[in-house]
Every structure is written in structure tokens, then in C-alpha cells.
Amino acid sequence: MGIDAASPDTKSPFPQGIAWQTNLTALRPLNAAARPLTQLTSDLALYRSFRFPMRFTLALRVGGAANFGDYEFFPAATLGGLSNLREYQRTRFAGNQSAHNNLETRLRLGHFTS
């Protein structure tokens, strides 16, 4: 079960607005060897574009995850990959909870079509 909310301009080349995503996942075991797991994740992104002297965008992203119950390694709350802690492996930091905060400046260097 999840909630997604986004202002209409977050997909444009120079976005402005808010994007928020929250998910609650409940996994129940199919056999006696498996363990139940409940996981809550949330991500909030704020975008603001400026024209000074070139057009650039500031992006602030905040998020986290929490696991409730026993879990195996792969459903652990992780940092890494392409989404929250770039240039690290997706499973580099794994545990019961995770939190992240990113502040990025995005500058468009060019546009081409092939």
C-alpha cells in the first residue's frame, strides 16, 4: 500500500515543486521457515529552478525506511545505489532503519537528439 503525491511540474527539464512517496509493505510467510516482515519507506523531494546567470535547479531529497520484525538480508533498509547514496553499492549499508538527505545542484549542459 502506498501514497504518491507530486506537483505537475516535477517531470519537466527544469522542475519546480514537490514529489512525495510513502509505502507500507507487509509480507507474510508462505511456510514455517520464512519470517514475517513489515517495512515503511518514505521519500520527499523538493525542486526549485533558478535563472541566474544560467538556468539551474536545486533538488533537496529527504527519506528513510524502517523494518519491523525479523528479516533476511535482502529486504533490509539500505543506503546506496542510484537513488539515495550515489556511487556506493546498493547493499553497502544495510540494517533495521535508514535515513538519507541529499542536496543537489543540477545544471543542463546541452540538449541533442539522435
N, C-alpha and C positions, 0 to 999 in steps of 0.2 A: 504494500500500500504506500502511495507516495503523493506528494504535493509538488507541483511545478508552477512557478509564477514568474513571468518575465514581462518587462515593458516592451512595447512593439519595436523599439529601435536597437535592440541588443544584437541583431544579426547583420547590421549594415557595416560597411568598411570602417566607419568612424562612429562607433556606438555611443549612446548615452542612455543611461537607465539602470535598471536593477534586474538581476536574474537570481531566483531563489529556488532551491530544490531540496526537499526533505523526504527521506524514505524510511519506512519501518518494515523490516523483514523478519518474519517468524518462520523458522524451519523446524519441522518435527521429524523425528527419526522414523525410518521405514522398518528397521529391525532392532534387535536388542543391542547390537554392537555400536550403533550410531548414537549421537548425543543431540539433544535439542539446542537450538540457538536462536536468540533474538538480537537483532542488530538495528541500531538507529544511526542514520547518517544525515548530515545537513551541510549545504554549501550555499553561501551568499556571495554574489559578485556585484560590485558597483562600478559602472563605467562612466567616464566623463571625457569628452573630446574638447580640445582647445585649438585655436589657430593663432600661435604666437611663436616665432615668425613662420614656422611650418606647422602643418596640422599634425597633432599627436594626441594619443589617448592615454589617460591614466586608468588603470584597472586595479581595483582592490578586491581581493578574494579572501574570504574567511570561511573556515569549515571545520568539521570534526566528525568523529564516529565513535560509537561505544558498543561493545558486545556485552550481552547479559547471558550468563550460563557458560558451561564448558564448551569449548570449540576446538576443532582441529586447526592446523596451521593456516590453511588457505583461506578460510573466512575471517581471519584476524583483521583488526583495524590496522591499515598500513599507511605509510608515507612513502612516496616515491613514484616513479613513472612519469607520465606526461601531464598528469592532472594537478598534483599539489606540491610536490617537491621534485622539481625537474633535475635531470641528469643523475639521479640515483635509480637503482633498480627498484621495481615496484614493491618488492618484498624486503627491501633493505632494512626498514624499521617496521616491526610488527608487534602488536600487543593487544591488551584489552581495550584501550582508548587511543585515539589520535586526535591531534588538533593542528591546524595549519593557518598561516596568514601570509599572503603574497601581495606585494605592491609592485606593479609593472608599469613601465612607460613603453608604449607601442608607437612606432614611427613607421609610416609607409614609405618604403624606399623606391617603389616603382610599380608599374602595372603593365602586364603584357598578356597577349593572347597567342595561343599556338594553334 
